Amino acid sequence: MFEWRDEYSCEVGEIDHQHRTLLQIGSKLYSILTLKDSEDRYDEIMEVLKELKNYTIYHFDYEEKLMEQYGYEDIKTHKRQHKSFVNKVIQLENQDIEEKQKKITLEMITFIADWIENHILVTDQKYKEFFHTKGV
């Protein structure tokens, strides 16, 4: 479900590498969700949620600094979308994950899939040519 496709590429090596990390996080969540057992997965879910949170901090900071460095004109829109993502991660953290493990795992998977479809495949693709012209 969360496999890299060429269409995801922004043609900025480090950003593509970071986007692959997001796909790996989504894949971990999918693996947890599809386990056919009744084991408590709270610790695993929390570990992946922590990884997602750390990813957002690192990736968004990297991407925004690159945009600032090269004067990307649509940076405000991009930052707004990043803030929305961070807010969603915080909202997930504040839920009763212990009691709603499957529901929250599914919510996280759906959220990451939507982010890939609506942000990486749309918004991030808008800077592909911009960074290409800057030699990035």
N, C-alpha and C positions, 0 to 999 in steps of 0.2 A: 504493500500500500504506500509506503513512504520511500520509494526508490527514486534516485536522481534521474532526471531527464534533461537532455540538452536544452530544452526550451526554458528550463529554470535558470540557465546561465546568464549572468549579467556581464560576462566577459571581463570581470575584475577578479583575478585569481583568489585573493584573500576573502573577498565577499562570497564567492562561490563556495569556497571551503567552509565558511561559516554557515552558509545556507545548508550545506550537506549535514552539518552538525544538527541543525533543526530537524532535518528529516530523520536523523538517527534517534533523536529524542522522541519524535512521533512514533517511530518504529518500536521503541522500547515500551511506550504506552500501549500500543496495539498488541504487543506480545503479552503484556500483563492482562489486558482485557480479554484476550481470547483463550487464556488458560482455562481448561475445563476441570477446575477443582474448586474446593470451597475454602482454600487457604486464605488467611488474612494477608492482604497485600499492602497494608498501610505503609510499612517502612519502605517498600519499593516505590510506591506512588510518591511518597514524600521525597525520596531521593531524586526521582525524575523531576518533580516539581522544583526542587532546589536547583537541579541542573538547568531547567528551563529558565528560572529566574537569573542565574548566573550568565546564561547565554544571552538573555536580553540586555543585561547591563553591558557586557563586553561587545556584542555585535552592534547594538544601536549606537554606542559611543564611537566605535570604529567608523561606522558608516557616516554618522553625522560629522565627525571631525574631517573625514575625507571630503564631504560636501562643502564644509566651511572652507577648507584649504583651497579648493578649486572654484569656489563661488557658485555653487549649484543654485540656480534661481528658485527652485521649488522646494527648498529646504524646510520652510515653515509647514507645508502640508505633510511632508515626510515626518517631521518631528511630532506633529499632531497624531499621526497614525501610530508612531512608536509609543507615544504616551498612552494611547488607547490600549495597546498591547500590554504594556506594563500594568495598567489599571486592571485589566482582565486577570493577569497573573496574581495580583494582590487579592482580587475578589475570590479567585480559586483558593488561595491560601487561607482565606478567612472562613471558608465553609467547613462544615463538620465532615471532614474527609474520612475519619474513622468509621462513621455510620453510613456513608454514601460512597463507598469506594468505586463500585462499578459505574455509578452515575457520573461521578466527577472525572473518572478516567475517560469515559466516553465524551464528556464535555470538553476535556483537554484535547483529545484526538480531533474532535470536530473543529475546535478553535484553531488548532495548528493547520489542519487541512484547509480551512477557510483562509487563513493567513497566507498560505502558499498560493492559493488560487487568486486571492484578491490583492495581495501586497507584492509578493515576489513576482508573480506572473503579470502584474499590471503596473503597480507603482514603481517597483525597482527597475522594471524594463525601461522606464522613461529616462533613467539616467545612464543607460548602457551607452548610447551614442555620445552623450555629453562627456563621460569619462574617457571614452575611446578617443575623442578629439583632443583631450588633454594629455594623452599618452599614458593613461593609468592602466 
